[in-house]
Amino acid sequence: MRRKEDEGVRITSAQRPRSEDVAGRQKRYLISMAIRTACFVLAVVSIGHWFMWVFLVGAVFLPYVAVVMANAGAPTDPDDGAYQYDPDRRALRDRPEEPHGHTS
């Protein structure tokens, strides 16, 4: 039976660190909330004009959009089958056995 070569992790397929993912989500959420705040202030300032309703709709629906955008991050499960069962794959690399009691 022929063994497959061990494949290393390709840098292009590695996921971003969790801290970068969280920071990006926080940034998108804060930008969306800043836009919502601006819509609310502009709605109050433009009372009596037709575009007041546009700003009010933005102020009401932007929280939903902000949450959806903040939760749209990197996928949590790899989709390349990295965790599929493979009975021929070894858990550890083969190492030459050292005599007991021998220290490096």
C-alpha positions in Angstrom: 0.0 0.0 0.0 1.4 3.4 -1.0 1.4 6.2 1.5 0.3 9.7 0.6 2.8 12.5 1.1 2.0 14.7 4.1 0.7 18.1 3.0 1.6 21.1 4.9 -0.7 24.1 5.6 -0.6 26.4 2.7 -0.3 30.0 3.7 -2.9 31.1 1.2 -5.5 28.7 2.7 -4.7 29.6 6.4 -7.5 31.5 8.2 -6.9 34.9 9.7 -6.2 35.0 13.4 -9.3 35.3 15.6 -8.1 38.7 17.0 -8.1 40.1 13.4 -11.5 38.7 12.7 -13.0 40.2 15.9 -11.3 43.6 15.2 -12.7 43.7 11.7 -16.2 42.8 12.9 -16.0 45.5 15.6 -14.9 48.1 13.1 -17.8 47.3 10.7 -20.3 47.4 13.5 -19.0 50.8 14.8 -19.1 52.3 11.4 -22.6 51.1 10.9 -23.7 52.5 14.2 -22.0 55.8 13.4 -24.0 56.0 10.2 -27.2 55.1 12.2 -26.5 57.9 14.7 -26.0 60.4 11.8 -29.3 59.3 10.2 -31.1 59.9 13.5 -29.5 63.3 14.0 -30.3 64.3 10.4 -33.9 63.1 10.8 -34.3 65.3 13.9 -32.8 68.3 12.1 -34.9 67.8 9.0 -38.3 67.5 10.7 -41.0 68.6 8.3 -39.2 67.7 5.1 -39.9 64.6 3.0 -36.3 63.2 3.4 -36.8 63.0 7.2 -38.5 59.7 6.5 -35.5 58.4 4.6 -33.2 59.2 7.6 -35.7 57.6 10.0 -35.9 54.4 7.9 -32.1 54.3 8.0 -32.0 54.9 11.7 -34.5 52.1 12.3 -33.1 49.4 10.0 -29.4 50.0 10.3 -29.0 48.1 13.6 -30.3 45.0 11.9 -27.9 45.5 9.0 -25.0 46.3 11.4 -25.5 43.0 13.3 -25.8 41.0 10.1 -22.6 42.6 8.8 -20.8 42.1 12.1 -21.6 38.4 12.2 -20.6 37.9 8.6 -17.1 36.8 9.3 -14.7 34.0 8.2 -16.2 30.5 8.1 -15.6 28.6 11.3 -15.4 25.2 9.6 -12.8 24.5 6.9 -14.4 23.5 3.7 -11.4 21.7 2.2 -12.0 18.4 4.1 -9.1 18.9 6.4 -10.9 17.0 9.2 -12.2 14.1 7.3 -11.4 10.6 8.5 -8.5 9.0 6.6 -7.4 5.6 7.9 -4.1 5.7 6.0 -3.0 9.0 7.5 -0.7 8.8 10.5 -1.2 11.1 13.5 2.5 11.7 14.0 5.5 11.6 11.6 7.8 8.6 11.7 10.8 9.2 13.8 13.8 6.9 14.4 13.5 5.3 17.7 16.0 6.2 20.3 17.3 3.8 22.9 15.6 4.2 26.3 17.4 6.4 28.7 19.2 8.3 25.9 18.9 12.1 26.1 19.7 14.5 23.4 
